[in-house]
Amino acid sequence: MLAAAERLRWSLAWRRAGFAAPWPAVDGCWPTVRYSFRSPPGWSSADVERAAERVALAARVPWWELHPASGGRWALVLDASDWSTTASPPLRRCDERLTVPLGEHPNGCAVWDLRRAPHLLVAGATGSGKSSLLRTVVAALPLGWCWRVVVIDPKEVDFAQARYDIEVHGLPGAAAALTELVEDLDRRKEQLRLDGCDHWLDLPERVVPVRPTLVVLDESADLLGGVALAKPEAQRVREAVGVLARQGRACGIHLVAAFTRPDTEAVPGAVRDQFSARVALGPLSPDGARMLFGTHRVPPLPDGPPGTGLSLSLDGSQRLRRLRVPWVTIEAVRRRHGLAGLA
């Protein structure tokens, strides 16, 4: 619970916002608090949102979020933490088969739940922390017989030293690698049909179980936009990514696609719509916010070091949240998977 001085701070915020006592019930600990309240009779959702914004401005917090709670109530979260001076969050390992820890939300660990959001789209300018987030995902997964990881890296730099339990392909091998993944998808679909199952986790125990597969598409604009590929290969790549995005979830194939900008030219709309989990790192234009999050009304990205940004629907909920991802080098990936001693 809050100390008396902290409680006074938040009470004054409600008073400055023009609300009379008694103020809503508050819980949490500094610097993040959570209010639970019922809106006055006759208020619309827009009225509640405007009131919450007044309270956040009066409290001078850099971040706030409002969402409906049960029983006709609302929850307002105010966060006064300063991420510009805090250290990078720790790198965590998966503790469940289909959840991937990506970093930190203000209230705890940020976890990507692949059951609810099977594919992840990441947007951010050069130096924003995109590559670190991709390495975070790969480092968190148990490889070997547990997960298969296929990386399409046009630069052939970010994952160049991780070619042991991770399959890394540059632009020349991208089309062939993605075509092979589609063929693997077809084999898995046939296995599901033969066993009468809707999802790969429902398959009966077998001598060679199905391995979930993560496909990492770095610099996806180069792949999907056809800028760096010949026209026939670019078409094969776009078709393969579209098939994997539409049909991969039930068969245990998941995609992570990283873009410098999430506009229509770089990300075809039909492909983008299949990526329900979204992350933006660094500054984002209004058009980019609309493309990525479906709205122009996106709070300013929080100030902070590379790896600081916003996330949407990592756990299936349609809420924007602040996010920090660890700063992870390829050496950290190798150490995590016991590859540090390999040349």
PyMOL commands that set and color helices and strands:
alter all, ss='L'
color gray80, all
select helices_A, chain A and resi 4-16+45-59+70-72+130-140+171-195+200-202+220-224+231-251+269-272+286-293+330-336
alter helices_A, ss='H'
color red, helices_A
select strands_A, chain A and resi 25-29+32-38+63-68+73-79+99-105+108-113+120-124+148-152+166-169+213-217+253-259+277-281+308-312+320-324
alter strands_A, ss='S'
color yellow, strands_A
deselect
rebuild
show_as cartoon
